[in-house]
C-alpha cells in the first residue's frame, strides 16, 4: 500500500503533467489506501487485536489513525529464561514510535489545519503522511504532494524492518522448537 501511495505521489508531483481533476481522482484512491491501512492496523488474531500492545481487547486505531493501544510488548518464554516478543505495538509499526503532539483528529479543522499540522511536524505517522498526500491532491498543492515522498520512504522502510523482526522471531521460535525435539 505504501509503495502504491508513493507511485501515485510521484506521478502527481509534477504540476505540468497532471491537473486538478486528475489529482482529485487520485485522492480517492489514497482515501481507499488509508482505509486499507486502518483495516490492517486493526487486525485481530482470534479475539485479540494484534497491534494494541497489552490492551489486546482495545481497537488499536480509530478512524483517523489515533492510537488507542499501549506500548506493551507481550513476551513468551520459548526456552528456560529465553523470552521472545510475540507482538509489535502499533505505535512502533504505524506511527514510528513518536508519540503524537495532539490526539485531535486531522479532519476536525478542515484542510488548512490538516496541511499546516502535517507540514509543521516531522512525523512518520503513516496515517498523517497519507492524509497529507490526500489533502495535497484534493487542493492541487504540488509542494504538499512532494513533501510526502520522503516520509513515505521512511514509513516503507519501517514496515520492512518490522517484517524482518517478525521473521527473525519466527526463526528463533522454530529453532527453539527444534532444539526441544532433540
BELMOPE-V130665 format. One line per field, one symbol per residue. phi: phi as a letter, one per 40 degrees, with the letter a starting at -180 (. if undefined). burial: + if it has 16 or more other C-alpha atoms within 10 Angstrom, else -. Layout:
# BELMOPE-V130665
phi->???
burial->???
This chain:
# BELMOPE-V130665
phi->.cccccdccccbcbcccbbcccccccdcccdccdcccccccbcbbgbbccbbgccccbdcbccbgccbcbccbcbbccadgbbbcbabcddcccbggccccabcccccbgccccccccccbbcbcdcccccccdcccccfccccccccccdccccccccccccccccccccccdcccccccc
burial->-+--++-++--++---------++-++-+++-+++-++--++++---+++++++++-++++--++++++++++----+-----+-+++++++++++---------+----+--++-++----++++++++++++++++++++-++++++-++--++-++--+---+--+---+---------
